[in-house]
């Protein structure tokens, strides 16, 4: 049986080079089923035993017996490594040094995530990495603990290396495997080995770097006090989960829907089975799903934050979910939850950068033309993910159009509200951050805009 190679998730990371040029790093995760030689499966299981041992030792170290406030938790990876690494190397004799490091890192990240939840007022408990009832586990392999190749991967175990072939479909054309693994422009980076209880998968992370000298940005520290620079964000249930007014396309809502449906099917089956073991399996799976969605929301929030920091935004604007009566309250609870989590995590992460989060009434933001010299708002302008203004002919990706409208709506609203803080130089400057450049509500400066509908990778570098 051939298992499909999954739809890759889309991620972008923005960094500045010393020269001031913008470096955009794109990452894709491609899920590849592995053929593990039958006689070596136990070596991987044994490795995961010691990997979890390191994770649990780390969690115990980071988590005092009775923590009373978030800062009681230890979340500094370097400090934990300094204390635990040598000991764990001795205790786990045979576990690759880089697996020890990754296990420490995983556990510290889990504790750090708990700390975030705690600060947000959520109930938390010490992360546990004990064996799961369904036998599933995941280990992080970097390029020292694994050798990633085009058709095989060699993985370090407690009993030497194991070489695994990728289980590929006969027809490779058009698969993510062909587009990323076989394309020389993409290279492997730290990935995950995942065992789901039945099958081994490589969650291969492929990386590619773009450099664009023309993309300039203004760090927050350079932003004048009286400047309001807004990043608009549109959230969706299909296509990309979040689209920003600077052309950031984040998350993969379709893959998420697909995963949800698979889970619902399994749940229906297990509930019908009705046995105790089916019940236990369902409980375990529910936990896996919840963690997956939480992580997904964190990832999308991180990408939105990266966009905001990159363009020196002062405000990030979302749709006000409570006001989308005809829009969101009819939707499944899971989607409402997802949208709320993304907003909550983004707000929390932005606070560190002193960037505010605002919400606006989303009515008509998806059908109104986002050109500031056009008043048109018409259902006819939008067809799926394509927006073409029936009045002026402006054509862009529909979610991008909505993201711009969301940002503009906030600027329009704030124009009429007297600003509380100092603005001695006179009238405040308001801008909407766009793909490359900024736009004032009056429309004096129109930047080069992104017009493609399905090439977010290229757009991310301002082309
Ligand atoms: Zn128009």
Boltz pocket constraint, residues with backbone or C-beta under 6 A from the ligand:
constraints:
  - pocket:
      binder: B
      contacts: [[A, 369], [A, 370], [A, 371], [A, 374], [A, 375], [A, 376], [A, 389], [A, 390], [A, 391], [A, 392], [A, 393], [A, 394]]
      max_distance: 6.0
